[in-house]
Amino acid sequence: MSAAGARRRVAIGVGGGVVLLAALDAYVITTIVVTVVKDLGIPVNRLERLTPVLTGFLLGYVAAMPLLGQLSDRFGRRPLLQACLLVFAAGSVLTALEHQEHAVAWLTAGRVVQGLAGGALLPVTMALAGDLWDAHRRPVVLGAVGAAQELGSVLGPLYGVAVLEIAGDWRWIFWINVPVALLAMVAVHLTVPGGRPAGLEKQGVDWLGGLLLALGLGLLVGGLYNPDPEKSALPSWGLPVVAAGLVALAAFVLWEIKARTRLFDLAGVRRGPLLATLGVSLLSGAALMVTLVDVVLVAQTLLKKDTVDGALLLTRFLVALPVAALAGGLVARRVGERWPMVAGMALSAVGYLLIAAWPADLAGASYGPLPRLDTDLVLTGFGLGLVIAPVSSAVLRLVPAARHGVASAAVVVARMMGMLLGIAALSGWGFHRFHALTADLQMPLPFMMSKAEFTKELARYQAAVQDALRTEYQEIFWITAGLCVVGALLALAAPSGRNDAETSHSSPGHLLTR
C-alpha cells in the first residue's frame, strides 16, 4: 500500500469515527424514552409530549446540513468537522443540564444544538470519500461510511440502555460526549487533509437559501406536532403552520432558481435521476425512523418487555443495516446503483407487510425452525440497508466533484427529512388513532361488583387496549410498506451507474497533495 493510500484510509477512518459519534446520539433516545418520560414526571400515556425531543435533533440535523455541506466545499473538510464537533459538545452539555421546571423545552433546545452540529459530520465525511476515491472505487468506501452511520443506529439504542444501567442516570449519556468530541477534534486535525476542493475557493455561500430551507422544515415539523392527539390528528394551528412551511419551501425553490450562488446548484446535472435518487433516500429514512420507534413500543406495550429487552429486540433489525450497507456498496460496484436500490426497497416493503401481519401470539410464531419475529426484522433491516451506499454513490456520480459536499448533504437531508416528517406525521396520526380506538372504553372500577367480576372486566378492558394498540401498529406498518413500494418505483429512474458517464473529472487524492 502506498503512503498516500494509507493516509487517505486513516483520514476516512477518522471521518467514520465522527459519523459514528453523531449517529449514536441520533438514535440513543429511542430506547430510553419511557425512562426519560417517568423521570420528567410525564404520564406514560402522554408520550406525545416528548415528541419534540425526538424530532429536535433531526430538525437541527436536517436544517443545517446543506449549508454546512456547502461551507465544507468552500472552506475545506477539516475546519468544518472541528467546528461542528465543538458545537456538538456544547449541545451535549446543554442537554445534560436539563432544568426540571422547563424540562421538555430545555431538552429540545439541547438536542437541536446537537443536531445542528451533527448535521455536518456525515455529509462532509461522504464528500471526503468523493474527494479521495474515484467513481469506480467510491461505492465501497461510501458503503463503509454508511455502515459507520448504521452502526450508530445499532449501538445507539444499546448504548443508551447500557449507560443508564451503569450510571443510573440518562444524563450521563450526554456528559460522556464532551471528552469524546474533544478527542475527535484532535484526531481530525492530525489526519484529515486541510485543503479545499479545487474550483470552489472563491465560491460564495447561499445563506438566504439555507435559512429559507431551515424555516420551511421547522414550520412543517411544528405544524405536525400535536400535543393533544385525542381531539384530532393535527393541532388547531397545524394547517396554517404547515401551509406557511410549504410557502417557505416554495420561496426556497424560487430563490434557488434565480440566485447566483445556490445551496443546491443543479447546473449540468440530470435532474430526473437525481430527484428520483433523493426520493429513495427520503422514503427509506421515513421507514427507518418508524421502525426505530414503533418496534420498541411494540416490545414494551404488546410483548411486555422492559427497556433492555426492547432494545435487544430492535437489534434484530439494526444489525442487518450495516451488513447490508457494505453489501450494497459491493453490489453497486459490480452492477451499478439502480438495481440494489430497487431490490432493497422492494425487500423492505415485503418485510413491513410481514410485520403488519404479526399475530397476537407473536412470541410463539415461526417459519419452521426460524422465529418469525427475528426473521421479519432482519429481512426488513437488510432491505433498508441495501440502498444506503448506492444512493450516495449515484448522487456523487451525477454531480461534479467540486460540489460533493453539498451533494452528500442533499442525500442525508433527504433521508433525515424522511425520518423527521415520517415520525412527526405517523406519530401524530398513530396517537390519534389509538385515542379514537379506545374512546368508548371505560376503565372498570372495583365498586358495586364482586372481586371476580372486577377481575373479569379488567381483563376484558386490558385485552381491548391491546387490540387497539395492535391495530394502530398494523396500520402504521401498512403505510410504511406502501412508502417502500413507492421508493422501489422511484429507484427505477435512478442512474444505472454502469453506462452513466462520471461527471467528476478530478483525480482522487488531490486533497492529500495540498
N, C-alpha and C positions, 0 to 999 in steps of 0.2 A: 504494500500500500504506500503511495506517495505521501510526502509530508502535507501537501495541500489537501489530499483526500482525507487524511487523518484529522486535520484541523476542521474541515467542514463537518465531519461526523461528530466531533466534540461539540461544535457550535450548535448543531441541530439537536444533539442530546441535551444540552443545557436548555435550549428552547423548549424541548419536550417536557423538561422538568418544571418550567414555569407554567406551561399549559396544564400540567397535572395539578399544580398548586391551585390555580383558578378553578379547575374542574371539581376538585374536592369540595370547594366552598359553594359551587353552584348546586351540588346535589346533597350536601351534608344535612340540610334542614329537613329533607323529605321523610326520614325515618324517626326523627325526634319531635315531630310536630305535636303529638299528643303530650309528651313530656313538657314541652315549652308552654303549651296551652294551659296545662294544670299549674305550672309554676307561676304563670302570669295571672292566674285566677279567672281564666276564661272557661265557661262551661264547655264540656266536650261536645255537646250537641250544637255548638255555635262555632264550629271550625272555620266558617267563612270569615270570621273576624281576623284570622291570621293570614288570609289570602294576600294582603299587601306585602307581608314579609316574604312570602314565596315569590311573588311577582316583582318585588323591588329590585332584587339582584338582576333578574332577567331584563327588566326595563333599563337599568343603567348599562348593562352589558350591550344591549341592542342599540340603544340610543347613541352611545359614544363611539361604537366600533367603526363605522365608516369614516368618521372624521379622524380617528386615531390611526386607521389604516392609511389614510391619505397623508397624515403627518409623518408616518414612518417612510412613505415614499419620498417625502420632501427632505426630512432631516436624518434619516437613517434608522435602521432597526434597533441598534444598541441603546441610544438615548431614550427612545420611546419605551422599550422594555424596562429600563431602570426607573424612569419617572412613574410608570404605572405600578411597578412593584412597591414604590414608596407610598403612593396614594392608597394602594391596596392594604398596606399595613395600617395606615391611618383609619381607613374604614373599618378594619377589624377591631381596632381599639374602640371606636365609636359604638360598634355593635356589642362588644363585651361590657361596655359601661352602661348598658341598658338601664333606664330610670323607671322604677316601678310605677310611678304616677302616670306617666305617658308611655307605657311600655311598647305598645304596638307602633306608635309614631316614631319612637326612638330607634327601635329595631329596624323599622323600614328605612329610616334615613341611613343607618349604618350599612344596610345591605345595598342600598342604591349606590353609595360611595364605593363599596367593594366592587359592585358590578361595573361602574364607570371605569375603574382602573383595570379590572379583569378583562374588559372588552377588547383590549389591545393584544393580550398575550397570545391567544390562538391565531388570529389572522396575521400578526406580524411574524410569528414562527412559520406559518404556512408560506408567507411571502418569502421568508428567508430560504425555505426549501426551493422555491421557484428561482431565487437568485443563484443558488449554488449547484443545482442539478438541471440537466437538460430534460426536454419533454419526454424522452423515452424512459429515463430512469426515475423521473419525478413521481409517478403514481405510487411506487413502492415506498418512497420517503414520506409522501403525504399520508399513505396508509399507516406508517409508523407514528406520525404526528397525530393522526386521527385516533390511533389506538391509545396514545397517551391521554387524549381527551376522554375517551371512553373508559379508560382505566380509572379515571377520576369518578366517572359515573358508577363504576363497580365499587371502588374503595370508599367513595364519599359517604354513602349511607352506612356502611360498616364502620368507617372511621368515626362518624358521629356517635354511633352507639358505643364503640369501644372507649372513646374519651369520656362519655357520660358514665359508663360503668366504672372506669378507673378513678376519675376525678370527682364524680358525684355532682357535677355542675356543668351544664351545657355551655356556659360562657367560656370555659377553658378551650373550647374548640376554636374560638376566635383569638384568644390571647396567644395561643401557640403560633398563629400566623405571623406574629410580629418578628420574632427572631428568624423564622424560616424565610420570610420575604427579604430581610436584610442580607442573609447569607446568599440568597438567589441573586441579589443585586451585584454582589462581589463576583459571583460566578459568571454572570452576564458580561461584566466589564472585562474579565480575563479571557473570555472565549469567543464572544460574538463579534464579528467584524464591525469596525466602526465606520466604514464608508457608506455612501449613499448610492441608490440605483442610478445608473447612467441615464441622462436625458431629462431628469426632473429637478436638477439643482436649483433652477430659477422658477420652478412651478409654484403658483400661489396655492392657497388653501381656501376651500369653499366653506367659510364659517357660517354664512347665512343658510346654505343648504343643509349643513349639519344641524343647525338649530331648528329649522323647519321640520326636518325628519324626526328629531327628538320630541318636539312639541306634538306632532301628529301622533306618534306612537304613545306618548304619555296620555293624551286625551282619549285615545282608543281604550287603553287599559283602565283609565279612570272611569270611563263610561260603562265598561263591562263589569266592574267590581260592584257587587251588590251586598251590602251589609245586612239586608233583611230579605232573604230569598223566600220567605213564607208567602209574601203577597204576590210577587211576580218574578220572572226570570231576570229582568233588568231593573235597576233602581229608577226612581222617579226622574232623576236627571240623566238617565242613561242615553236616551235617544238624542237629545240635543248635544251632549258631550261627544258621543260617537260621531255625530254629524260634523261637529267642529273639528274633530280629529281627521275626518275624511277631507274637509276643506283644507286643513293644514298640509296634508299629504298631497292634495291636488296642487296647492301652491308650490310645494317642493318640486313636483314634476315639471310645472311650468317654468320655475326658476332654472331647473337643470337643463331645459331646452334652450333657454336664452342666455344663460350665464357664460362668461368667458372661461372662468375656472369652475369646473364641475366636480361635485363629490363623486359621481359615477359618470365618467367620460366614456360614452359608448361609440365614439368616433372610430370607424373602421372595424367595428365588432358586429358579428352576425347576431342580431337581437333576438330572433326567434329561438334558436338553440340556447342562447344564454338565459333568457327568461324561463324557458322550459326547465333548464337545469336548476335554476334558483327556486322554481316552484317545487321541484322534488325535494330540495333541501328544506323548504318551509313545511311541507306536509310531513316529512319524516320527523322534523322537530316537534310538531304538534302531537304525533303519535307517541314519541318518546316520553314527553312530559306527562301525558295522560297515563302512561304505563307506570312511571315512577311514583305518581301519587296514588293512583287507584289500586294498583296491586297491593301496596302496603295497607291501604284502607280495607281491601277485601280480606287481607290476612288478619287484621285486628278486629274487624266487625263481624265477618261471617265465620272465619275459622278460629276466632277467639285466641289468636296468638299474641304474645307480648311484643315489646319493641324489638328485642334481639331476634326473635323468631320471625317477625315480619321482615326485618332486614335480610335475614338469611334466605327467606322465600324469594325476595326480589333478586338475589344474586343469580338465580337460575337464568333470568332474563339478562342481567348485566354482564355476566361472564361471557356470554355469546357475542356481545358487542365488539370488544377489542379483537377477539379472534377473527370475527367476520370482517372487521376493518382492514386487517392485514391481508386476509384472503381476497377482499375486493380490490386492493391495490395490485396484487399479483395477477388476478384475472384481467383487470383493466389493461395491464401492461401487455398481455397476450392478445386479447380480443377487442380492445377498445373500451370506452367508458359506457356506452349506451346499454349494452345487454346486462352487465352486472346491476345497473340501476333498475332496469325493468324487472329482472329476476328478484332483486331484493325487496322492492315494493310489493310485488305480487305475493312473495312468500310471507311477508309480514301481514298482508291482508288476510291470507288463509289463517295465519296464527291468531289474529284478533277475532275472526269468526269462531274459531275453536274455543277461545277464551270466553266469548259471549255465550257459548253453549255449555259452559261448565255446569254440571249437575249440583243439586243440593248436597249430596254426599260426595263432595269433591275429594276428600282425603282418601277415600277408598277407590276412586275411579282410576282406570289404567287402560293402556293399549297393550294387551298381553302382558309381557314382563316389564313394560315401561310405565312408570307412573304418569298419568295424564297431565297433572299439574306441571311437573318438571318438563315434560316433552313440549307442551304448548308454549311455555315461557321461553325455552331455549330456541325453538323454531322462530318465534316472533323476534327475539333479540338478534338472532343470526340474520334474519331478513333486513332489519333496520341497519345493522352494522355493515352489511354488504354494500350499501350505497355511499358510505362516508368518503372513501378515497376517490371513487370515480367522479362524484360530484365536484370535489375540489380540483381534481385533475382536469376535468372538462372545462371548468371556468378558466383556469390558468392557461389552458390551451387556446382559448378563444380571445384572450386579451394580450396586449404587448407586455413584455417583461417589466417595463418601467412602471406599469400600473398593477403589478402583482399584489402590492399591499392592500390597495382599496378593493381589488377583485377578491382577494381572500376574505376581506372583511365582509363583502357582499354575501359570500357563501354562508358565513357564520351568522350574519344578520338575518338572513332568510330563515335559517334553522332556528335561531333563538326567537325570532318573531313568531314562528310557528309554535314554539314552546310557550311563549308568553301569552299570545292570543288564545291558543288552544286551552291552556289551563284556566285562563280568566273566563272564557266563554263556556267551556264544558263544566267548570266548577259551579258557576252561577246557575246554569241550566240544571245540573245534577242536584244541587242543593234544593232548587225549586221543585224539581220532580219528586224528591224524597218527601218534602213537606206536603205536596199535593197527594201523594200516595198514602200518607199517614194522617191526613187531615181529619178523617172520620174515626180514627182510633181513639179510644178512651182508656187511659191507664186505670186498671181496676184498683179499688181501694178496699182495704180489709175491714170494711164496715158492713153491717147488715147482711153478712154471709158467713158461712162456716169456713174454717181453715182449709178444708178440702176443696170447697167451691172457689175460694180465692186462689189457691194454688193452680187449679184448672184454668181459671180466667187469666191469670198471669202468664201461664204457659201459652195460651192462645194469643195473647197480646204480643208476647215476645216473638212468636212464630210469624205473626203478621208483619212486625217490624223487619224481621229477617227477609221475608218475601219482598217487602218494599225495597230494601237495600239491594237484593239480588236483581230486581227489575231495573233499578237505577243503573247499576253497573253494567248489566246486559245491554241496555240501550246505548250507554256511552261507548262500549266496545264495538257495537254495531256501527256507530257513526265513525269511529276510528278506522275500522276496516274499510268503510267507504272512502275515507280520505286516502288510504293507501292505494286503493284501486285507481283513484284519480292520479295519484303520483306515478303509478306504473304507466298510465296512458301518456302523461307528460314526458316521461323518460324516453318514450319512443321518438320524441322530437329533439332529444339531446344529441350532441355531436358523437359520432361513432368513434372518433379517435384514430382509427386505422387509416382512413383516407383523408381526414381533415388536415390541412396544412397548418403547421405550427406558426402562430403569428409572432412568437417571441424569437428575436434574432440575436439576443445577447448570449455570450458564451457563459457556461456555468463556471462558477467560482470567481467571477470578476470582482466581487467584493473583497475576496481574500488578497487581492493584489494591490488594494488601495492603501 
